[in-house]
Structures are given as structure tokens and as C-alpha cells.
Amino acid sequence: MFSITPSARLRPSPFYDSTLKEGVREFTTYNNMLMPTGYGDPEGEYWRLINGVSQWDVAVERQVQLKGPDAGKLAQILAPRDLRNCKTGQGKYVPICNHDGILLNDPILLKVDEQCYWLSIADSNIWFWAKAVASERRLDVEVSEPDVSPMAIQGPKSDDVVASVFGDWVRELKYFWFRESSIDGIPVVVARSGWSKQGGYEIYLLDGSQGTRLWDIFREAGKPWDIGPGNPNLTERIESGLLSWGGDTDEQTNPFEVRMGKYMDLDLSDEVIGIEALQKIHAEGPRRHQLGLIMEEEEPMRPGFVWNDIMFEGNKIGDLTNNVWSRRLEKNIGFALVSTKSQPGDEVRVNREGKSIKGKLVELPFL
């Protein structure tokens, strides 16, 4: 047993005590918090997500709140995606870029109301960026981090579990749409979203003091469907082709390189940060693109974020940014960030763990 000393640099999740009770074995740090990454049974946790229903502490998915008369204007300045038709209760996947068109984060933007937006961010200090932009543009908007902590219910049986708690209206939610609700007096936002392709919901807890109660409500409700603990699953997300900002991107990555071109609108006003640079990148064509890589190593390789050289005819063409053993494909797979001269079907070699491993580039997703 161990203990964590809370501080401004490492804050506890509202679900922390619940994950200890569930038997969490591994954590990583993310947005100055601890995120569970394993409960001691990686194979069982994987198949639970694929075939059943899994409960995740993802409170590390912090919200950057834009609130005030200019909230919508600031959201549009930050995101090179047309938000004019975004409705209250709707979420959109958006890139956030710097002035050079470099990807700073890839949050889900949620429109809470006409004067309030949330950016549900990956692991970076977008709060500082948004606040600096608001001040520089002299906007009437408050940028803050609200008391909002997501818990995810993911997997093909998640509809049944969440509907058993809130009612069948949750089945009608469109992807990335959300609705405010409550359960036993606990205020929440229910969103059809989550970092898996197996279907599911994120329950945004609006009162951090109620984390244990909320966890227990879903733990009990999910028993008929054999719910159990899990986490954003590395294997499933790579099989499904889901981007991890900061893991699969570097300091020069633009959205076009990582399959985010369809989430941008390049005819927006030049008030939007990075729009001119993105227009130029689009006109000239990106130099890299993200593909899948299947490796011929028969034994499972050590998984993780790796950034290993990918070689073609003796020359480096890019990097392997992650790898994992796919339990469904029974192969070692990963993401390749490579020159656009490289195409699916090319046979390459990866310098990995002291070996030169043969592989083939393929389209994403794998499954």
C-alpha cells in the first residue's frame, strides 16, 4: 500500500479512493493528476472493453471553461473549425494550433450554453494559452478550470448500464452530444463520448465531493452486465486508430499530418489563430502523414510510446510513435508518422529494441 500527498502539482481525482478499492496497480500522471492505467489483469481489462462494459476514472480530462459574453468568440479564435452552427448540448472535436499551425491540443469542445464553453483537453496547459489569448484580444470572458471530472462507461454494453441509471433517453444521444442531469442529487453532464471505438459515455461529475458515491452508483448498476474497472486502453485505441496528442505528435506536427484535416474549415477569418499557416500547409501539402505499421516480429514486443526510426531502402522516412501487441490481429502494430512519399503497402524496417524489424505500412484504423 502507498499514499499520495496532494499538492498543486499532483491533485487527487474525485474517484481516487474508488480506484484504490477496485485494486488499481498502475498510474500515470496527466494534467497534474494521477490516471489509473491498470488493475493487474491487462488481458481481462481489454476483453471487458471489447465485449462488455468498463468503468474508467478519467478525471484527468480537465475542462478549460470559457464563460462570458465573448466566450463563443474566444472559442472560435482558438479553434480553426467553424463553430457558428454549434448548438447548446453539442460537442465537436477540434484542433487547437499556434500561429504556425502546429497542433497544441485536440480537445472536445462542448457548448454548455451561449456564454459558456468547455474544452475537454489532452495533457497540456491550454488554460494558460486560452487566458493569454483572451487578455491579448481584450475579450469579455473568464477562463477557468471548473469543478468538473469525467468518469467513462465504455464498451458495447455501456448503453444498457447508463440507461439503467438515467433512463432510455441516453440511447438517443448523438455522438459528442450531451445533456445535464442528476442522479440521487449528484449533478452531472451525460455525454455520448469516450476514448474508445467500442461505444460509451462520459459522465461529467459537477461536484468533486461526490466522486465515491457516483462511482458506486454505476458499479452497482453495472453488476448485471459484469461491469469492472478499466482505463483508456492502449491496445484498443491503437487498433482503432485513435490519436494521442503529445504521444503521437511532436513539436512540429500539424493537424493535416495526423488525420485531422476533416475537422478544420480553412475559409475562416484570419482572427482564428493559425489559420493563415494552415491554409499555406494545405496549399503546399503536408510533408508527413500518419499510417499504420504491422511488424513481422512474432513475439509480443514491449508496448508504449516509442519514437523509433522507420527506414526505407536505407534512409529514415519517419518514426514509429507507438506500438502494441494486438490481441485481435495477433500482430505487433503501431502508428507511423512518415514522409508523404511513403504509402500503404511499402515494406520498411523499424529500428526497435536493438533490432531491425521488418514491417509494412497500412491504412488506419487497423480494425
C-alpha positions as CSV (number, residue, x, y, z in Angstrom):
1,M,0.0,0.0,0.0
2,F,1.2,3.5,-0.7
3,S,-0.2,7.0,-0.2
4,I,-0.2,10.1,-2.4
5,T,0.4,13.6,-0.9
6,P,-1.9,16.0,-2.6
7,S,-0.4,19.2,-3.8
8,A,-0.9,21.9,-6.5
9,R,1.3,19.7,-8.8
10,L,-0.4,16.4,-8.2
11,R,-4.1,16.6,-7.3
12,P,-6.3,13.6,-6.4
13,S,-9.2,12.6,-8.6
14,P,-12.6,12.5,-7.0
15,F,-12.6,8.8,-7.9
16,Y,-9.2,8.1,-6.4
17,D,-10.4,6.2,-3.4
18,S,-12.8,4.1,-5.5
19,T,-9.9,3.1,-7.8
20,L,-7.9,2.0,-4.8
21,K,-10.8,-0.1,-3.6
22,E,-11.0,-1.6,-7.1
23,G,-7.4,-2.7,-6.8
24,V,-5.6,-0.3,-9.1
25,R,-2.0,-1.3,-9.7
26,E,-0.6,1.3,-12.1
27,F,-0.9,5.1,-12.6
28,T,0.5,7.7,-14.9
29,T,0.5,11.5,-14.5
30,Y,-1.7,13.6,-16.7
31,N,-2.7,17.2,-16.3
32,N,-1.2,17.3,-12.8
33,M,-3.3,14.3,-11.6
34,L,-3.0,10.5,-11.4
35,M,-4.7,8.5,-14.0
36,P,-5.2,4.7,-13.4
37,T,-3.6,2.6,-16.2
38,G,-4.0,-0.9,-14.9
39,Y,-5.7,-3.1,-12.4
40,G,-3.5,-6.2,-12.6
41,D,-5.3,-8.0,-15.4
42,P,-4.4,-6.4,-18.8
43,E,-6.0,-9.2,-20.9
44,G,-9.2,-9.3,-18.9
45,E,-9.4,-5.5,-18.9
46,Y,-9.0,-5.4,-22.7
47,W,-11.7,-8.1,-23.4
48,R,-14.1,-6.4,-20.9
49,L,-13.9,-3.3,-23.0
50,I,-14.3,-5.2,-26.3
51,N,-17.1,-7.5,-25.2
52,G,-18.7,-5.9,-22.2
53,V,-18.6,-2.7,-20.2
54,S,-15.7,-1.0,-18.4
55,Q,-15.7,1.8,-15.8
56,W,-12.9,4.4,-16.0
57,D,-11.6,7.2,-13.9
58,V,-10.7,9.9,-16.5
59,A,-11.0,12.9,-14.2
60,V,-7.6,13.9,-15.6
61,E,-9.6,15.0,-18.7
62,R,-9.7,18.6,-17.3
63,Q,-12.1,21.2,-18.6
64,V,-11.0,24.7,-19.7
65,Q,-14.1,26.8,-19.2
66,L,-14.7,29.9,-21.3
67,K,-17.5,31.9,-19.7
68,G,-18.9,35.3,-20.5
69,P,-20.3,37.4,-23.4
70,D,-17.2,36.7,-25.6
71,A,-16.9,33.0,-24.8
72,G,-18.1,32.0,-28.3
73,K,-15.7,34.5,-29.9
74,L,-12.8,33.1,-27.9
75,A,-13.7,29.5,-28.8
76,Q,-13.7,30.4,-32.5
77,I,-10.4,32.3,-32.2
78,L,-8.8,29.2,-30.6
79,A,-10.3,26.6,-33.0
80,P,-9.8,26.5,-36.8
81,R,-13.2,24.8,-37.2
82,D,-16.4,26.6,-38.0
83,L,-18.4,26.8,-34.7
84,R,-21.2,29.1,-35.9
85,N,-23.7,26.2,-36.1
86,C,-22.6,24.5,-32.9
87,K,-25.7,24.2,-30.7
88,T,-26.1,24.1,-27.0
89,G,-25.6,20.5,-25.9
90,Q,-23.3,19.7,-28.8
91,G,-19.6,18.8,-28.7
92,K,-17.1,18.9,-31.5
93,Y,-13.6,17.5,-31.9
94,V,-11.3,20.5,-32.7
95,P,-7.6,21.1,-33.2
96,I,-6.0,24.0,-31.3
97,C,-3.0,25.4,-33.1
98,N,-0.3,28.0,-32.6
99,H,0.3,30.8,-35.1
100,D,2.5,28.4,-37.1
101,G,-0.3,25.9,-37.5
102,I,1.4,23.5,-35.0
103,L,-1.1,21.3,-33.1
104,L,-1.2,22.4,-29.4
105,N,-4.0,20.1,-28.3
106,D,-7.0,18.2,-29.7
107,P,-9.9,18.7,-27.2
108,I,-13.6,18.0,-27.4
109,L,-15.3,21.4,-27.4
110,L,-18.6,21.3,-25.6
111,K,-21.1,24.2,-25.9
112,V,-22.8,24.4,-22.5
113,D,-24.8,27.5,-23.3
114,E,-24.5,30.7,-25.4
115,Q,-22.0,32.1,-22.9
116,C,-20.2,29.0,-21.7
117,Y,-17.9,26.5,-23.5
118,W,-15.7,23.7,-22.2
119,L,-12.5,22.4,-23.8
120,S,-12.0,18.9,-22.6
121,I,-8.3,18.7,-23.1
122,A,-5.4,16.3,-23.5
123,D,-2.4,16.7,-21.3
124,S,-1.2,20.3,-21.6
125,N,-1.7,23.7,-20.1
126,I,-4.3,25.1,-22.6
127,W,-5.7,27.1,-19.7
128,F,-2.7,29.4,-19.9
129,W,-2.9,29.7,-23.7
130,A,-6.7,30.5,-23.6
131,K,-6.3,33.1,-20.9
132,A,-3.4,34.8,-22.6
133,V,-5.3,35.0,-25.9
134,A,-8.4,36.4,-24.1
135,S,-6.3,39.1,-22.5
136,E,-4.4,39.9,-25.6
137,R,-7.6,40.2,-27.6
138,R,-9.3,42.2,-24.8
139,L,-12.3,39.8,-24.7
140,D,-15.0,39.9,-22.1
141,V,-14.6,36.3,-20.9
142,E,-13.4,34.4,-17.9
143,V,-11.1,31.5,-18.4
144,S,-11.1,29.0,-15.6
145,E,-10.9,25.3,-14.6
146,P,-14.4,24.3,-13.2
147,D,-15.1,21.5,-10.7
148,V,-15.8,19.0,-13.5
149,S,-14.5,15.5,-13.5
150,P,-15.4,12.9,-16.1
151,M,-15.9,9.2,-15.4
152,A,-16.2,7.0,-18.5
153,I,-18.5,4.0,-19.0
154,Q,-17.2,2.3,-22.2
155,G,-18.0,-0.9,-24.2
156,P,-20.8,-2.5,-26.2
157,K,-22.9,-3.0,-23.0
158,S,-22.5,0.6,-21.8
159,D,-25.9,1.7,-23.3
160,D,-27.7,-0.7,-21.0
161,V,-25.8,0.3,-17.9
162,V,-26.1,4.0,-18.4
163,A,-29.8,3.7,-19.4
164,S,-30.5,1.7,-16.2
165,V,-29.2,4.7,-14.2
166,F,-30.7,7.7,-16.2
167,G,-33.4,6.2,-18.4
168,D,-33.7,5.3,-22.1
169,W,-33.2,8.9,-23.2
170,V,-29.5,8.4,-23.1
171,R,-29.8,5.9,-26.0
172,E,-31.0,8.7,-28.2
173,L,-27.9,11.0,-27.6
174,K,-25.9,11.5,-30.8
175,Y,-22.2,11.1,-30.7
176,F,-20.5,14.1,-28.9
177,W,-23.8,15.4,-27.8
178,F,-24.6,15.8,-24.1
179,R,-27.3,16.7,-21.6
180,E,-27.3,17.9,-18.0
181,S,-28.9,15.6,-15.5
182,S,-28.6,14.4,-11.9
183,I,-28.7,11.1,-10.0
184,D,-29.5,10.9,-6.3
185,G,-28.9,14.7,-6.1
186,I,-25.5,14.5,-7.8
187,P,-25.2,17.0,-10.6
188,V,-23.7,15.6,-13.8
189,V,-23.5,16.1,-17.6
190,V,-24.0,12.9,-19.6
191,A,-22.2,12.8,-22.9
192,R,-22.0,10.1,-25.6
193,S,-18.3,10.1,-26.0
194,G,-15.1,8.5,-24.8
195,W,-11.6,7.4,-25.8
196,S,-12.5,4.1,-27.4
197,K,-14.3,2.9,-30.5
198,Q,-16.4,0.4,-28.6
199,G,-19.2,2.9,-27.8
200,G,-19.9,4.6,-24.5
201,Y,-20.5,7.6,-22.3
202,E,-18.6,10.1,-20.2
203,I,-20.4,11.2,-17.1
204,Y,-19.0,14.6,-16.1
205,L,-19.3,15.0,-12.4
206,L,-20.1,18.6,-11.4
207,D,-19.3,18.2,-7.6
208,G,-16.0,16.7,-6.8
209,S,-17.0,15.8,-3.3
210,Q,-19.4,13.2,-4.7
211,G,-16.9,11.0,-6.6
212,T,-17.2,7.9,-4.5
213,R,-21.0,8.0,-4.5
214,L,-21.2,8.4,-8.3
215,W,-18.7,5.6,-8.8
216,D,-20.6,3.3,-6.5
217,I,-23.9,4.0,-8.3
218,F,-22.6,2.9,-11.6
219,R,-20.6,0.0,-10.1
220,E,-23.8,-1.4,-8.6
221,A,-26.0,-0.6,-11.7
222,G,-23.5,-2.4,-13.9
223,K,-23.4,-5.7,-12.0
224,P,-25.9,-7.5,-14.2
225,W,-23.6,-6.7,-17.2
226,D,-20.4,-7.7,-15.3
227,I,-19.0,-4.2,-15.2
228,G,-15.4,-3.8,-14.0
229,P,-12.6,-1.3,-13.8
230,G,-10.5,-0.3,-16.7
231,N,-8.7,2.7,-18.3
232,P,-8.2,4.3,-21.7
233,N,-6.8,1.1,-23.2
234,L,-3.6,1.4,-25.2
235,T,-4.2,-1.7,-27.3
236,E,-7.8,-0.8,-28.3
237,R,-7.0,2.8,-29.1
238,I,-4.1,1.8,-31.4
239,E,-6.2,-0.9,-33.1
240,S,-9.0,1.7,-33.5
241,G,-6.6,4.4,-34.9
242,L,-7.2,7.0,-32.1
243,L,-4.7,9.8,-31.9
244,S,-2.9,10.6,-28.6
245,W,-1.8,14.2,-28.7
246,G,1.7,14.5,-27.2
247,G,2.4,10.8,-27.7
248,D,1.9,10.6,-31.5
249,T,2.8,14.2,-32.1
250,D,6.0,16.2,-31.8
251,E,6.8,19.9,-31.7
252,Q,6.3,20.3,-35.5
253,T,3.1,18.3,-36.0
254,N,0.3,20.0,-37.8
255,P,-3.3,18.7,-37.9
256,F,-3.1,17.5,-41.6
257,E,-0.3,15.1,-40.7
258,V,-2.4,13.3,-38.1
259,R,-5.7,12.9,-40.0
260,M,-7.4,16.0,-38.6
261,G,-7.9,17.8,-41.9
262,K,-11.6,17.0,-41.9
263,Y,-12.0,18.8,-38.6
264,M,-10.9,22.2,-39.9
265,D,-12.5,24.9,-42.0
266,L,-9.9,26.9,-43.9
267,D,-12.2,29.7,-45.1
268,L,-12.5,31.2,-41.6
269,S,-11.5,34.7,-40.6
270,D,-7.8,35.4,-40.1
271,E,-8.7,36.2,-36.5
272,V,-8.5,32.4,-35.9
273,I,-5.1,31.6,-34.6
274,G,-3.0,29.6,-37.1
275,I,-5.5,29.8,-40.0
276,E,-3.1,31.5,-42.4
277,A,-0.4,29.0,-41.7
278,L,-2.8,26.1,-42.1
279,Q,-4.0,27.5,-45.4
280,K,-0.4,27.5,-46.6
281,I,0.3,24.0,-45.3
282,H,-2.8,22.8,-47.1
283,A,-1.9,24.5,-50.4
284,E,1.7,23.2,-50.3
285,G,0.7,19.8,-48.9
286,P,2.0,18.3,-45.6
287,R,5.4,16.7,-45.5
288,R,4.3,13.8,-43.3
289,H,1.3,11.7,-42.7
290,Q,0.1,9.1,-40.2
291,L,-0.2,5.5,-41.3
292,G,-0.4,2.2,-39.5
293,L,2.5,-0.3,-39.3
294,I,2.3,-4.0,-39.0
295,M,5.6,-5.6,-37.9
296,E,6.8,-9.1,-38.6
297,E,8.1,-9.8,-35.1
298,E,6.3,-12.9,-33.9
299,E,6.6,-12.4,-30.2
300,P,4.8,-9.5,-28.4
301,M,7.1,-6.5,-28.2
302,R,7.2,-4.2,-25.2
303,P,4.4,-1.7,-25.7
304,G,4.5,2.0,-25.3
305,F,5.2,5.4,-26.8
306,V,8.5,4.8,-28.6
307,W,9.6,7.2,-31.5
308,N,11.8,4.7,-33.2
309,D,13.3,5.3,-36.7
310,I,11.5,3.8,-39.7
311,M,13.8,3.0,-42.6
312,F,13.1,2.5,-46.3
313,E,15.9,1.5,-48.6
314,G,18.5,2.5,-46.0
315,N,17.0,6.0,-45.4
316,K,15.0,7.3,-42.5
317,I,11.4,8.2,-43.6
318,G,9.8,8.8,-40.2
319,D,9.1,7.5,-36.8
320,L,7.1,4.7,-35.1
321,T,5.3,6.7,-32.4
322,N,3.7,3.8,-30.5
323,N,3.4,0.0,-30.6
324,V,1.4,-2.7,-29.0
325,W,0.5,-6.4,-29.4
326,S,-2.9,-6.5,-31.0
327,R,-4.9,-9.3,-29.3
328,R,-7.4,-9.4,-32.1
329,L,-4.9,-9.3,-35.0
330,E,-2.3,-11.3,-33.1
331,K,0.4,-9.0,-34.5
332,N,2.7,-6.2,-33.3
333,I,1.2,-2.9,-34.6
334,G,1.8,0.8,-34.2
335,F,1.4,4.3,-35.8
336,A,3.9,5.6,-38.3
337,L,4.5,9.3,-38.8
338,V,6.3,9.2,-42.1
339,S,7.1,11.1,-45.3
340,T,4.1,11.6,-47.6
341,K,6.3,9.9,-50.3
342,S,5.7,6.7,-48.3
343,Q,2.4,4.9,-48.9
344,P,0.4,1.9,-47.6
345,G,1.9,-1.3,-48.9
346,D,5.5,-0.1,-48.6
347,E,7.8,-2.6,-46.9
348,V,10.0,-0.9,-44.3
349,R,12.3,-1.6,-41.3
350,V,12.0,-0.3,-37.8
351,N,15.0,0.1,-35.5
352,R,13.4,-1.2,-32.3
353,E,15.0,-2.7,-29.2
354,G,18.4,-3.2,-30.9
355,K,16.9,-4.9,-33.9
356,S,16.0,-4.0,-37.5
357,I,12.4,-5.3,-37.7
358,K,10.6,-5.8,-41.0
359,G,7.2,-4.3,-41.4
360,K,4.6,-3.0,-43.8
361,L,2.8,0.4,-43.9
362,V,-1.1,0.1,-43.9
363,E,-4.1,2.4,-43.7
364,L,-5.6,3.4,-40.4
365,P,-7.6,2.2,-38.5
366,F,-6.4,-1.4,-38.2
367,L,-9.8,-2.5,-37.1
